[in-house]
Amino acid sequence: MLDLDYWAQNNRLKTVSIPEKAFLFLGGLIFALSLQKPLALLALAVIMHGIMIFQAGIPIRFLMKLWMAPAAFIGISLITVAISFSSDPSLFLFSIPLGPWRMGVTAAGLILAKTLLLRSIASLSCLFGLATTTPAAYGAAWAARSTFLRPITEIALLTYRFIFVVLESAGQIHKAQDARLGYCGFRRSLRSLSLLAASIGRKSFWSVRDIYLALISRNYQERLVYRYPDYPVSWQRISIISAVWMSLTVWSLWGATW
């Protein structure tokens, strides 16, 4: 998460306005959830990764680390979708017997799993693009202009910032324990981890109290004041993004079946 926040603050698209990036990445997310052709979904994922790597300057190694987080969930989902149960062996491409039933993979299950995989990759590519090019504080400040979204963004932003407080506290406690040989041996490691968890909980409570007192002392009136750089919107980039979305729409509706 620290690396993600670093690249969100130090990428080559940081001077691009938030409405443009929202139009690009959130618009891409809508297309990822609505496109039906597998190749169109793959093309969308390639476009998003091309923007992150070549335009924003995000390292490929870091993107690979990002993909490690949802990879397990996608894999489990694909297995549950692809595998079916039936008493008719003719439905399966290959199967194994389980008493009177058979468990295996059908052609329809493979097609559904392929579509799910490509849709997941395209959707996550759009979300990764937004997360790696837009700081969370700026995105929340922009979304908070909506009266409906303001309470949600306030909670989300406070939670996001509090994560870094917890990580810093956990790192300091872990270093202190390690310096005292608290992780030499299995039993010591378990005891140190339990003390670490208890200490983080106590320090988190104190930090929440201090944050609340700081807000009250600054005349907090149930509303946070946000600041973010107001970069001008480039209508040239908006036109290019619109042309890409129109091309994908035409391809999806009237293009080849694949």
N, C-alpha and C positions, 0 to 999 in steps of 0.2 A: 504493500500500500504506500510506503514511503517513496518507492521508485515511481509509482503511478502518479503521485502528487508532484514529484520532481519533474517528470516529463510533461505533465499538464501545464506546469509553470514555465518550462524551458523548451518549447517546441517552436518550429518555424511558422506555425499557424496561430501563434498567440495574439498577433495583431489583427487577425480576422475577426470581424464582429460576431457576437453570439447568435444573432438572428440568422446569419449565413450558415453557421455551423449547425444550428438547429434545423434549418431547412435541408441541409445536406444529410446529416446523420439520422435525425428523426424521420425525415422523409424517406430515407433508405430503409429505416426500420418498418415503416408502413408498407413499403414495397416488399420487403422480405416476408412479411406476414400475409401478403395477398397474392404474390406471384405464384403461378402453378408450374411453370416450365422449369425443370431441373437446371438446364443450362443458363437460364436467366438468373436463377438464384446464385449459381456459381459465378456468373459474371459480376453480380452485385458484390459478392464477397471479394473478388479480385480487385474491383474498383476501390473498395474501402481500404483494403490492405495497401494498394498502390498509393492512395492518398496519405496513409499513415507513414509509409516508409519513405516515399520519394518527395512528398510535399511537406509533411510535418517533421521528417527526420527522426522518426521513432526507430530505435535499433531492432533488428529482426530477433535478436536474442531475447530482448525484453518482451516482444510480442509472443514468442514461444513460451515464456514463463507465464504470461497472462492466460494462454490457452490451456495450461496445465490445470488451472482451477476448475473450469467447467468440463474438462475432458471426461472425468469419471462419471459425472451425472449424465452426459450425453451417451456414453457407452452403455450405462445401465438402462437408459431409456430405449436405446436401439435394440438391446437384447429382449426387453419385454415386448416390444412391438413386433420384432421379427419372429419370435418363437410362438407357435400356436399349439393347441391341443385338440385332438379329434379322434374319433374311432374309425374314420375312413382313411386308410393309408394312401389312397389315390390322390389326396389333396396335397401331399407333401412332396417337395423336391428331394428331401432326405429327412429321415426321422428315426427315432428309437422307441421301442415298445415300453410302455409303463402299464403293465397289467392289461386290461381291456382297452386302454387308450394308447395313443401314440403322441409323442412330443417331437416337433420338428419345425422345419422352415417351409413356408409356402411361397409361391410366386407373388401373391398379393402382399404378404408380409414383407418380402424383400423390397418391393416397390414403395410400400409405405415407409419402411425404415430409411430408404434412400432419400425420399422426399423430406422426412423429418430431419435427417442429418444435414442436408443442404440448407433447409430452412433455418436450422439452429445455427449453422456456420454463418449464414448471411446476416441473421439477426444479431448475433454476438459481435460480428465484425462492425456493424453500425454502432453498437453500444461501446465497443472498445475505441472506435474512432472518436466518439464524443468524449469519452473519459480521458483519453490520452492527449487531447488537444484543448480541453476546456477545464480550467480549475473548478473544483466543486463549489467554492465560495462565489465565483463569478456566475456560474450557472444558476445557483440558488438565488442570487441577487436579481438576476434577469427574470427568473420565473416568479419571484415574489411580487412583481408588479401586478400580477393577477390577484385579485382579492380572494378568489377561491383557493389558489395554491399557496397563499402566504403562510397559513398555519403549518401546512405540510413541509414547506421549505425551511421554516424556522426550526422545526424539530429535526429534520434531516441534517441541516447544517450544524446544529449544536451537537448532534450525535457524531457526525463526521469529525468535527474538531476534537471532541472528547476522546475519540479513538487514539489520536496522537498523544494525548495526555497519558492515557493508560499504557500505550506502548513505551513511552519514555520512562514512566515509573517502573514498568516491568523490566526494562533493560537495566536500569540502575540497581534494582534489587537483585537481578540475576548476576550482575557483575560482582556485587558484594558477596553473594553466596558462593560464587565460583572462586573468589579470592580466598575464602575461608574453607576451601575444599568441600563445599557442600554437595558436590555432584560426584564424589569419589565412591563408587559402589551403588548398587541398585537401591538398597534401603535408604541410604543418605539422599539419593536423588529424589525418591518418592517423598521423603520428609521435606526436602527443600522445595519441591514443587507445591506441596500442600501449604507450606508457609508463604510461598510466593503468591498463591491464589488468595489466601486470607489477607495478606498485606495489600494486594491490589484492590480488593473489595473495600478495605478500610480507607485507603488513600483516595479511592474513587469517590466515596461518600464525602470526604473532606473537600475534594476538588469541586464537586457539585455545589456544596455549600458556599465555597469561596466564589465560584462563578455567579451564583445567585446574588450574593452580597455585592459583588462588583457591579452587576446589572442594576440593582436597586440604588446604589450610590451614584449611578450615572442617569438617574431619573428614568428607569425602565418603566414603560407604561403599556405592557402587553404587546409591544411591537418593536422588533429589531430594525435598526437602520442599516441598510446595505449600501456598500460602495463597490463599484466595479468600473473598469475603463470603458468608456463609451466610444468605441471605434466606429467610424462611418461605414455604412453598408455599401458594398460595391455592387452596383446593378449589373456590371459585366459578369461578375462571378455568379450572381443570381440567375442570369440568362443562361450561362453555361450549365449550371446545375439543372435548371428547368429543361433544357434540351436533352440532357442525359435521362431525366425521368420520363420525358415524353417518348424517347427512343425505346426505353425499357417497356413502357406501356404498350406501344405499337407492336413491339416484338412479342410481348406476352399475349396480346389479343389476336394478332393476325399473322404472327410469324410461324416458323416451323413448329411441329408438335413437340420437338425435344427442347 
